[in-house]
Amino acid sequence: MSASLLDYGPAVFEKNDYRCVYCGLDCRSFELWRFLTVDHLLPNIPEYKDTREEPKWKVTACQFCNSADNKFFNKNEITDKMTPEEIIEMRLKGIRKTTVKYYKYWLKEVAEKRLKKLEP
């Protein structure tokens, strides 16, 4: 079980009204709450060891959005001189790109096949 759900997550989730800051998914129901994660906006490097744990640098993210751009910190220069909002906006670009890729796949491989099964 994810420590973020029961340990340090509730305060972050409450701050963001149990919604993913990236896609807006409302996770107030038990079925969706289970997919919440805490996204640290600063990289996990010694320079930010303590800073990244401050509430200001933690936001609510659904599992998809939190993992949609796993290489984010490798591709972007992030500093604590930026605002959380600036980092979220930067992160959104990669998440949107991944979402479009998955949506196109879903249309072709999932939705289309399901529709074909419904045809007489």
HELIX and SHEET records of a PDB file:
HELIX    1   1 ALA A    3  LEU A    6  1                                   4    
HELIX    2   2 GLY A    9  LYS A   15  1                                   7    
HELIX    3   3 PHE A   30  TRP A   33  1                                   4    
HELIX    4   4 PRO A   46  TYR A   48  5                                   3    
HELIX    5   5 THR A   51  GLU A   53  5                                   3    
HELIX    6   6 PRO A   55  TRP A   57  5                                   3    
HELIX    7   7 GLN A   63  ALA A   68  1                                   6    
HELIX    8   8 PHE A   72  LYS A   75  1                                   4    
HELIX    9   9 PRO A   84  TYR A  105  1                                  22    
HELIX   10  10 TRP A  106  ALA A  111  3                                   6    
HELIX   11  11 GLU A  112  LEU A  118  1                                   7    
SHEET    1   A 2 LEU A  36  HIS A  40  0                                        
SHEET    2   A 2 LYS A  58  CYS A  62 -1                                        
END                                                                             
